[in-house]
Amino acid sequence: MHAQPPAEPEEITLPLPRGGVLDVTATAAPQAGTVRYAVHTRHLRGVLLVHPHTVADELIPAGVRVSFGDGESPVRPYRPRPDEPVVHRVRVHGTATCLAPDRLPDPRSVLVEAVVLGEHHATRRVPDRTADLLEEAVLAVLQHWQARDDRNDLMLAVARRAAPTAVRVTRAALATAEADLRAVRERLRLSQDHLMRLEELAATPPPPPNPPAGVTRLAYTDEHGQALGTALVRESAVNQPPGTVTYRIDGSRLTGSVVVGPYPYSTEPVPPGVSVQYGTGGAADRSDEPVVNGIRLRGGWDHASTTPVTPSSPPTLPRPSRADPTATKPVPAATNHRWWAVVRALGARYTQRPDIALLRLAAARARAADRSHAERQAIAKLRNEQDNLAHTVAALRERLDDAAALLR
């Protein structure tokens, strides 16, 4: 595309709002979309460079901006430009912006941001008399620009110059929005599947799991598989609460109970994983907490992963605390390691039960009502997110088409 030369200068006279006239030499640059107004009247001389201005993210600029002095946009702070207006012997630096040209000649539609530049990046306020005359000149020039026959062509020229960037940015935004929409739709599908499964679980009670087993011996090892000891284990309760097994342990320097069940915070309809509670009962009335090496322990362990628990894995667990509220010393490392070995062995025993699937189903049915409520809330939120993203995608596709059309 060959560069278009500037249009011939046009000598015009514009009335000032408060009386008097402004002599102007107006020169349009059609390819750049700008009009250079060289203005002069008594007490005012300089250049007002007028160009369309993008208000939000529209492709065709909706506003108009006046740069004081010649040069490329934007006007830089503290950096003077050639031929800046000199008003009442005061040189003025800055811009004026009109976001709603259809409101002209209302002076409230124009925001003049002007300063007087000093040395060492200092600025000072424009004197009132200077500001008043400058604002009159800006308003007169903007009214003329708004009435120009070539105004739409100038706005289109600016839009075409910005079109390649608009196409690139919009394509990237569209790709992101489409990926987000696909992800939300997949999450919505999963939530709907979960809800259907939860409703099935609530309607179909599973068969009862096996009754409590008698006393057996439990061998426990460290994280390297080296034997640490054995203890007698008795199942004191099964499926109370649903899905759990309560183990009573007695061994050398070791006694107490733990409750083992599925991971309680899973979003899956049938919870996987393992959760171990030290002691029986609720948080406020915990009893029979394990005593290891003479120290009563408090705490628990949640294993959300589907990675199997083995007597030696995972190698470390959350450190328990002392049940004695007056104790300040941490639990010794040797006690931690012995207890972790016992917890791993019990977790592995629980997951290897022949009725583990029935226990997980019992836990799933017990929480089905609460999980169904949570899934319905999630589905409503996802549907709203899906609708918003679909609207965004449609708008971006339309914008991309419009921006691409400007390149033709």
C-alpha positions in Angstrom: 0.0 0.0 0.0 1.4 3.3 -1.1 1.5 6.1 1.6 -1.0 8.8 0.9 0.5 12.3 1.0 -1.0 14.9 3.4 -4.0 16.7 2.1 -3.6 20.3 1.0 -3.6 22.7 4.0 -6.9 24.4 4.6 -7.1 27.9 5.9 -10.2 28.4 8.1 -11.5 30.7 10.8 -13.3 29.2 13.8 -15.4 31.2 16.3 -14.4 30.9 19.9 -17.1 30.0 22.4 -16.7 33.3 24.4 -16.2 35.5 21.4 -13.4 36.2 19.1 -12.0 33.9 16.3 -9.3 31.4 15.9 -7.2 31.4 12.7 -6.4 27.9 11.7 -4.3 26.0 9.1 -5.8 22.5 9.1 -3.8 19.7 7.4 -5.2 16.2 7.3 -3.0 13.1 7.1 -5.5 10.6 5.6 -3.3 7.5 6.1 -2.5 8.3 9.8 -6.1 9.5 10.5 -4.8 12.7 12.1 -5.6 16.4 11.4 -2.9 19.0 12.3 -4.5 22.3 13.4 -1.9 25.1 13.5 -3.8 27.7 15.5 -3.2 31.3 16.3 -5.1 34.1 17.6 -4.2 36.9 20.0 -2.4 35.5 23.0 -2.4 31.9 21.5 -0.2 30.1 19.0 0.8 26.5 18.4 -0.3 23.1 17.1 -3.3 21.0 18.2 -3.0 17.5 16.7 -6.4 15.8 16.6 -6.7 12.0 16.1 -9.5 9.4 16.8 -9.2 7.8 20.2 -10.3 4.3 21.3 -12.5 4.6 24.4 -12.8 1.0 25.4 -11.9 -1.9 23.1 -14.0 -0.9 20.0 -12.4 -1.5 16.6 -13.6 1.9 15.2 -12.5 4.6 17.6 -15.4 6.2 19.4 -13.6 9.2 21.0 -11.2 11.9 19.9 -8.0 13.1 21.5 -6.0 16.3 21.0 -2.2 16.2 21.5 -0.6 19.5 22.2 2.3 20.0 19.7 3.6 17.9 16.9 4.9 14.3 17.1 3.9 10.7 17.5 1.3 9.5 20.0 1.2 9.2 22.9 2.2 12.4 24.6 5.0 11.5 27.1 5.1 13.0 30.5 7.9 15.6 31.1 8.9 15.3 27.4 8.2 18.6 25.5 7.0 18.4 21.9 7.6 20.8 19.0 5.1 23.6 18.5 3.3 23.1 21.8 0.7 25.8 22.3 1.9 29.0 23.9 -1.0 30.8 25.6 -0.5 34.1 27.3 3.3 33.5 27.0 2.9 30.1 28.9 3.9 27.0 27.0 1.5 24.2 27.7 2.1 20.4 27.6 -0.5 17.7 27.6 -3.7 16.4 25.9 -7.4 16.9 25.8 -9.8 14.0 25.4 -13.4 13.8 24.4 -14.9 10.4 25.0 -18.4 11.3 23.7 -18.0 13.6 20.6 -21.8 13.6 20.1 -22.0 15.8 23.3 -20.0 18.6 21.7 -20.1 21.6 22.1 -20.7 20.9 25.8 -17.4 21.8 27.4 -18.0 19.1 30.1 -17.5 16.5 27.5 -13.8 17.5 27.1 -11.2 16.6 29.7 -8.1 18.8 29.3 -5.0 17.5 31.1 -2.3 20.1 30.8 0.7 21.2 32.8 3.6 23.7 32.5 6.9 21.8 32.3 9.8 23.0 34.4 13.4 21.8 34.9 14.3 18.4 36.4 10.9 16.8 35.7 9.1 19.5 37.7 5.6 20.6 36.6 3.3 23.4 37.7 -0.3 24.2 37.3 -1.5 26.0 34.2 -2.7 29.5 35.2 -6.5 30.0 35.0 -6.4 32.6 32.2 -4.2 30.4 30.1 -6.3 27.3 30.8 -9.5 29.2 29.8 -8.2 30.3 26.4 -6.7 26.9 25.7 -9.9 25.1 26.5 -11.8 27.5 24.2 -9.4 26.7 21.4 -9.6 23.0 22.0 -13.4 23.1 21.9 -13.5 25.1 18.7 -11.1 22.7 17.0 -13.0 19.6 18.2 -16.3 21.1 16.9 -14.7 21.6 13.5 -13.2 18.1 13.5 -16.6 16.6 14.4 -18.2 18.3 11.4 -15.5 17.3 8.9 -16.7 15.5 5.8 -13.7 13.1 6.0 -14.1 12.3 9.7 -15.4 8.8 9.1 -12.5 8.1 6.7 -10.0 9.4 9.3 -11.6 7.1 12.0 -11.5 4.1 9.6 -7.8 4.8 8.8 -6.9 4.6 12.4 -8.9 1.4 12.8 -7.1 -0.1 9.8 -3.7 0.7 11.2 -4.7 -1.0 14.5 -6.4 -4.0 12.8 -3.4 -6.3 12.6 -2.8 -6.0 16.3 -6.6 -6.4 17.0 -6.6 -9.6 14.9 -3.6 -11.1 16.7 -4.9 -10.2 20.2 -8.5 -11.3 19.4 -7.3 -14.7 18.0 -5.3 -15.3 21.2 -8.2 -14.3 23.4 -10.6 -16.5 21.3 -8.3 -19.5 21.6 -8.2 -19.1 25.4 -11.9 -18.6 25.7 -12.6 -21.7 23.6 -10.2 -23.8 25.7 -11.9 -22.5 28.9 -15.3 -23.4 27.4 -14.2 -26.9 26.6 -12.8 -27.3 30.1 -16.0 -26.1 31.7 -18.2 -28.4 29.5 -16.0 -31.3 30.6 -16.3 -30.4 34.2 -20.1 -30.0 33.8 -20.3 -33.5 32.2 -18.4 -35.0 35.1 -20.6 -33.2 37.7 -23.7 -34.5 35.9 -22.3 -38.0 35.9 -21.4 -37.7 39.6 -24.9 -36.5 40.4 -26.5 -39.5 38.5 -24.2 -41.9 40.4 -24.9 -40.3 43.7 -28.7 -40.6 43.1 -28.1 -44.3 42.2 -26.1 -44.8 45.5 -28.8 -43.2 47.6 -31.5 -45.4 46.0 -29.6 -48.7 46.3 -28.2 -49.8 49.7 -25.1 -52.0 49.3 -24.8 -55.4 51.0 -23.5 -55.3 54.5 -19.7 -55.7 54.8 -18.0 -58.5 56.7 -18.5 -58.7 60.5 -15.6 -57.7 62.8 -12.7 -60.1 62.7 -11.1 -61.6 65.8 -7.6 -60.9 67.2 -4.8 -61.2 64.7 -1.1 -60.2 64.7 0.0 -57.1 62.8 3.7 -56.8 61.7 4.9 -53.3 61.0 8.0 -52.1 59.2 10.0 -48.9 58.6 10.0 -47.1 55.3 12.8 -49.4 54.1 10.9 -52.5 54.8 12.9 -53.4 58.0 10.8 -55.1 60.7 10.1 -52.9 63.7 7.8 -55.1 65.7 4.4 -56.7 65.9 1.1 -56.0 67.8 -2.2 -57.7 68.4 -5.1 -56.1 66.5 -8.8 -56.6 67.0 -11.6 -55.1 64.9 -13.8 -53.6 67.6 -16.3 -52.1 65.1 -17.0 -52.4 61.3 -19.1 -49.9 59.3 -19.6 -47.6 62.4 -19.5 -44.9 61.1 -20.4 -46.2 57.6 -17.3 -47.3 55.6 -14.9 -47.4 58.6 -13.2 -50.1 60.6 -12.1 -49.4 64.2 -8.9 -51.3 65.1 -7.8 -51.9 68.7 -4.1 -52.3 69.0 -2.0 -53.8 71.8 1.7 -54.4 71.7 5.1 -53.6 73.3 5.1 -49.9 74.2 1.9 -49.5 72.1 -1.8 -49.5 72.9 -5.0 -47.7 71.7 -7.5 -47.5 68.9 -7.7 -46.0 65.4 -10.6 -45.6 63.0 -9.8 -46.2 59.3 -12.1 -45.3 56.5 -12.1 -43.7 53.0 -10.8 -40.2 52.4 -13.8 -38.1 53.5 -13.2 -35.0 51.4 -13.2 -36.7 48.0 -15.5 -35.2 45.3 -15.9 -38.6 43.7 -19.2 -40.3 44.3 -17.5 -43.4 45.8 -14.6 -42.0 47.9 -11.1 -43.5 47.3 -8.1 -43.1 49.5 -7.6 -43.7 53.2 -8.3 -41.6 56.3 -7.0 -42.6 59.8 -8.3 -41.0 63.0 -6.3 -41.5 66.2 -8.8 -42.6 68.9 -12.5 -43.2 68.8 -15.5 -40.8 69.1 -15.9 -37.2 67.9 -13.4 -34.4 68.1 -15.0 -33.1 71.3 -15.1 -36.5 73.1 -12.1 -38.4 71.7 -11.2 -41.5 73.7 -8.8 -44.5 73.6 -6.2 -42.4 71.8 -3.0 -44.4 71.0 -0.2 -44.4 73.6 3.2 -45.0 72.1 6.4 -45.1 74.2 4.3 -43.7 77.0 3.1 -40.7 75.0 -0.6 -40.3 74.3 -0.9 -39.2 70.6 -3.6 -37.0 68.9 -4.1 -36.4 65.3 -4.8 -38.3 62.1 -3.8 -38.9 58.5 -5.6 -38.4 55.2 -4.4 -40.1 52.1 -6.3 -38.6 49.2 -4.3 -40.3 46.5 -5.3 -43.5 44.8 -1.6 -44.6 45.1 -1.8 -47.8 47.3 -0.7 -47.6 50.9 1.9 -50.3 51.8 3.6 -51.1 55.1 6.6 -49.0 53.9 4.9 -46.3 51.8 4.4 -43.3 52.1 7.7 -43.0 54.1 6.5 -40.1 56.2 3.1 -39.0 57.6 1.9 -35.9 59.4 3.5 -35.7 62.8 1.1 -36.4 65.7 0.8 -34.1 68.6 0.7 -34.9 72.3 -2.8 -35.3 73.7 -1.8 -33.7 76.9 -2.7 -30.0 76.5 -0.1 -28.9 79.0 2.8 -30.7 77.1 5.1 -28.4 75.1 7.7 -30.7 73.9 7.3 -32.2 70.4 6.8 -36.0 70.0 10.2 -37.7 69.7 11.3 -38.9 66.3 11.5 -42.5 67.4 7.9 -42.4 68.6 6.8 -40.8 65.3 8.6 -43.4 63.2 7.2 -46.3 65.2 3.7 -44.9 65.1 3.9 -44.1 61.4 4.8 -47.8 60.8 1.7 -49.0 62.6 -0.5 -46.5 60.8 0.8 -47.6 57.4 0.3 -51.3 58.3 -3.3 -50.6 59.4 -4.0 -48.5 56.3 -2.7 -51.3 54.0 -4.8 -53.9 56.0 -7.9 -51.8 55.5 -7.5 -51.3 51.8 -6.7 -55.0 51.3 -9.9 -56.2 53.0 -12.1 -58.5 50.7 -15.1 -56.2 51.5 -13.3 -52.9 50.8 -15.6 -52.1 47.9 -18.7 -52.6 50.1 -17.2 -50.3 52.8 -16.5 -47.6 50.2 -20.1 -48.0 48.9 -21.5 -47.7 52.5 -19.5 -44.5 53.0 -20.7 -43.2 49.6 -24.4 -43.9 50.5 -24.0 -42.2 53.9 -22.8 -39.0 52.3 -24.8 -39.2 49.1 -27.4 -36.6 50.1 -24.8 -34.0 51.1 -22.7 -34.7 48.0 -25.8 -34.5 45.7 -26.6 -31.0 47.1 -23.0 -30.0 46.5 -23.0 -31.3 42.9 -26.3 -29.5 42.1 -24.7 -26.3 43.3 -21.6 -27.0 41.2 -23.7 -27.8 38.2 -25.7 -24.5 38.5 -22.4 -22.6 38.8 -20.9 -24.4 35.9 -23.9 -23.8 33.7 -23.7 -20.1 34.4 -20.0 -20.1 33.6 -20.7 -22.1 30.4 -23.3 -19.5 29.3 -20.9 -16.6 30.0 -18.0 -18.3 28.2 -20.3 -19.2 25.2 -21.3 -15.5 25.0 -17.7 -14.4 25.2 -16.7 -16.9 22.4 -19.5 -15.6 20.2 -18.5 -12.0 20.8 -14.8 -12.7 20.1 -15.6 -14.6 16.9 -17.7 -11.6 15.7 -14.9 -9.2 16.7 -12.3 -11.3 14.8 -14.5 -11.2 11.7 -14.9 -7.4 12.0 -11.1 -6.9 12.6 -10.2 -9.2 9.7 -12.6 -7.2 7.4 -10.6 -4.0 8.2 -7.6 -5.7 6.6 -9.3 -6.2 3.3 
